[in-house]
Amino acid sequence: PVHSCRGRESRSYPVCRYIPVDSFKEYGVAKEVSNEVLNSITNRLVDIMGGRAEFLQKIGLEFKDNHISDTIHAVNVSTGLKSMALLEYALRIGAIEEGDILILDEPEINLHPEWQLEYARSLVELQKKFELKIIITTHSPYFMRAIECFTDMSNTMDRLNVYRVSKEKDTGKTSIENVSYSEYGMTDLYDDLSAPLETLEDLLNETYGG
């Protein structure tokens, strides 16, 4: 059954307990990753982005597009692409190790839905490979569903916890609920994420009839 979230007195935000990389340590000598799984992930990310991040002395972080001769400074790169590029860079220089904690705040921002799926796939594969603790906040149903599906396909559902954060309009009280194991928890979560589209559909129906 699908339970509509319309008419509720609260706004809900999904929090997926997987953890993108907003910062990384500068390594004097970058070490290339030879592992087959990591090569597969980094190559996929580079193909999606059409380039990769580079750290240049006296300049800092730049993005090198495969079809542009000049590098692009990080401030001129979208938030989503920057997050993906930093992840690829951190993997390439060996900055991510087994058991590390990664924290990603809405990594799907400015990413095409297809890119969101590939990003999610890479994170799930990394979690399984490195036993990482990954915390992700997201408002994207594409990204959330991708995390859920790829986790299922990798047989690691026991490692996934999804939390729904709600704030009551009247009281301002915030509640956090683990919906991973509740009967309708994930359904309600996707209802929350799709509510704006339902609102638009209702407005169109009111305008044109339906």
Buried (B, 14 or more C-beta within 10 A) or exposed (E): EEEEBEEBEBEBBBBBBBBBBEEBEEEEEEEEBEEEEBBEBBEBBBEBBEBBBBBEEEEEBBBBBEEEEEBBEBEEBEBBBBBBBBBBBBBBBBBBEEEBEBBBEBBBBBBEEEBBBBBBBBBBBBBBBBEBBBBBBBBBBBBBBBBBBBBEEBEBEEBBBBBBBBEEEEEEEEEEBEBBEBEEBBBBBBBBBBBEEEEEEEEEEEEEEE
